[in-house]
Amino acid sequence: MNAQDFKGKTVLITGGTGSFGHEFLDVIRETDVKEIRIFSRDELKQELMRLKLKDARIRFYIGDVRERDSVDQAIRGVDLAFHAAALKQVPSCEFFPMQALMTNVVGSHNVVESAINHQIESLVCLSTDKAVLPVNAMGMTKGLMEKVAQAAARQLNEGETKISCVRYGNVMYSRGSVIPLFINQMKQGQPLTVTDPQMTRFLLSLRSAIDLVLFAFQNARQGDIFVRKAPASTVQDLAQALKNLFKSDVPIEVIGTRHAEKLFETLTTAGELMRAEDMGDYLRVFMDDRDLNYAKYFTEGQPDEQAVEDYTSHNTERLTVPQIEQLLLSLPDVQRELTLVGRQ
Ligand SMILES: O=c1ccn([C@@H]2O[C@H](COP(=O)(O)OP(=O)(O)O[C@H]3O[C@H](CO)[C@H](O)[C@H](O)[C@H]3O)[C@@H](O)[C@H]2O)c(=O)[nH]1
């Protein structure tokens, strides 16, 4: 990261009390950033963060992305914004799709419009692989967030707010996810509940997710979507790797696929890959900046999409069980759990 990028800047993080906010703060507090604004709904989480960090550069704003006034209030005077506020639990979005729509779509629209009106330099919106070819309300609303961001970006000129998105895969050990669940099950001596042994997910550490956000911020052109190339594993291999690390002999029980989940995730579609730039560890997907006058594009013709494959957790690098063990061992949370149970 280039610390100069944050020197003297005022930074806003929406949804800043979540795991992204905590980790991102650790990184930018090391720079000469002028001010960091944490915007979120939950005063208790803000208070705990304030007591833990005791850093006068951090200001706390209570608000909700659904309320434009509260976003406007927090964004006044901001240079850079990172939009992490979202409803991201698949099951709750499934049961309350209108709530997902209000926060993830209407709320994101508020953030985008407010950023443009206040002429901030750059806005990065956090999305997910579940937004690609979505099957659940969480993914659908995140996909719409990307569309809202890009539709706004398309209207902007050079020198105006730069708007970009990043897509995560599964962030390992994130709250409510399968890794802490499996560890807990082992601690209780219960079977590991595997949905479908062959189901695959892209695996990303929280630190790599932060690096992706920083990369996007540093390299974004108007309307870009960035993804980080990532390996994947099957859930069966993930369960086995955890059993090996924790020297656990609990059985693996197959419970079947849950509501609204896919056998594999897609990070970028074939169509997007045709508009993508390979940047080493990252891919930049350019915004489709065609205007509504489609006829001229048909006569010019489009390259053959059939020749390219989607980039999915089924066809990316597949980690072996020992490789998953190594990756798990690099996570501070897993190291802590192993120490607690006396395995390290
Ligand atoms: O008891 C379980 C729970 C999950 N899984 C499997 O483990 C994998 C990962 O499951 P997670 O619940 O950790 O992750 P998801 O891919 O379902 O989605 C997660 O990441 C999303 C963001 O991309 C959202 O935050 C979502 O709420 C969060 O659960 C999936 O294949 C799932 O089927 C099991 O085998 N057994």
The ligand as an SDF file (V2000), in Angstrom:
LIG
                    3D

 36 38  0  0  0  0  0  0  0  0999 V2000
  -23.2630  -26.0610    8.1440 O   0  0  0  0  0  0  0  0  0  0  0  0
  -22.7460  -25.7180    7.0720 C   0  0  0  0  0  0  0  0  0  0  0  0
  -22.7120  -24.3840    6.5850 C   0  0  0  0  0  0  0  0  0  0  0  0
  -22.1210  -24.1400    5.3660 C   0  0  0  0  0  0  0  0  0  0  0  0
  -21.6010  -25.1430    4.6350 N   0  0  0  0  0  0  0  0  0  0  0  0
  -20.9940  -24.8900    3.3050 C   0  0  0  0  0  0  0  0  0  0  0  0
  -19.8290  -24.1450    3.4520 O   0  0  0  0  0  0  0  0  0  0  0  0
  -19.6640  -23.2730    2.3440 C   0  0  0  0  0  0  0  0  0  0  0  0
  -19.5090  -21.8800    2.8470 C   0  0  0  0  0  0  0  0  0  0  0  0
  -20.6680  -21.5320    3.6010 O   0  0  0  0  0  0  0  0  0  0  0  0
  -20.7660  -20.1450    4.3880 P   0  0  0  0  0  0  0  0  0  0  0  0
  -22.0630  -20.0880    5.1160 O   0  0  0  0  0  0  0  0  0  0  0  0
  -19.5160  -19.9210    5.1560 O   0  0  0  0  0  0  0  0  0  0  0  0
  -20.7200  -19.1240    3.1930 O   0  0  0  0  0  0  0  0  0  0  0  0
  -21.7380  -18.8370    2.0430 P   0  0  0  0  0  0  0  0  0  0  0  0
  -21.0180  -19.1200    0.7720 O   0  0  0  0  0  0  0  0  0  0  0  0
  -23.0340  -19.5160    2.2210 O   0  0  0  0  0  0  0  0  0  0  0  0
  -21.9980  -17.3010    2.2360 O   0  0  0  0  0  0  0  0  0  0  0  0
  -21.2400  -16.5200    3.1390 C   0  0  0  0  0  0  0  0  0  0  0  0
  -20.6620  -15.4420    2.5230 O   0  0  0  0  0  0  0  0  0  0  0  0
  -21.5700  -14.5170    1.9830 C   0  0  0  0  0  0  0  0  0  0  0  0
  -20.7950  -13.4140    1.3740 C   0  0  0  0  0  0  0  0  0  0  0  0
  -20.3070  -13.8110    0.1490 O   0  0  0  0  0  0  0  0  0  0  0  0
  -22.5370  -14.0180    3.0140 C   0  0  0  0  0  0  0  0  0  0  0  0
  -21.9220  -13.2130    3.9550 O   0  0  0  0  0  0  0  0  0  0  0  0
  -23.1940  -15.2000    3.6850 C   0  0  0  0  0  0  0  0  0  0  0  0
  -24.1200  -14.7770    4.6430 O   0  0  0  0  0  0  0  0  0  0  0  0
  -22.1440  -16.0600    4.2620 C   0  0  0  0  0  0  0  0  0  0  0  0
  -22.7130  -17.1480    4.9510 O   0  0  0  0  0  0  0  0  0  0  0  0
  -20.8830  -23.4480    1.4720 C   0  0  0  0  0  0  0  0  0  0  0  0
  -20.5640  -24.2860    0.4190 O   0  0  0  0  0  0  0  0  0  0  0  0
  -21.8980  -24.0920    2.3890 C   0  0  0  0  0  0  0  0  0  0  0  0
  -22.8110  -24.9610    1.7180 O   0  0  0  0  0  0  0  0  0  0  0  0
  -21.5990  -26.4300    5.1040 C   0  0  0  0  0  0  0  0  0  0  0  0
  -21.1110  -27.3430    4.4300 O   0  0  0  0  0  0  0  0  0  0  0  0
  -22.1720  -26.6870    6.2960 N   0  0  0  0  0  0  0  0  0  0  0  0
  1  2  2  0
  2  3  1  0
  2 36  1  0
  3  4  2  0
  4  5  1  0
  5  6  1  0
  5 34  1  0
  6  7  1  0
  6 32  1  0
  7  8  1  0
  8  9  1  0
  8 30  1  0
  9 10  1  0
 10 11  1  0
 11 12  2  0
 11 13  1  0
 11 14  1  0
 14 15  1  0
 15 16  2  0
 15 17  1  0
 15 18  1  0
 18 19  1  0
 19 20  1  0
 19 28  1  0
 20 21  1  0
 21 22  1  0
 21 24  1  0
 22 23  1  0
 24 25  1  0
 24 26  1  0
 26 27  1  0
 26 28  1  0
 28 29  1  0
 30 31  1  0
 30 32  1  0
 32 33  1  0
 34 35  2  0
 34 36  1  0
M  END
$$$$
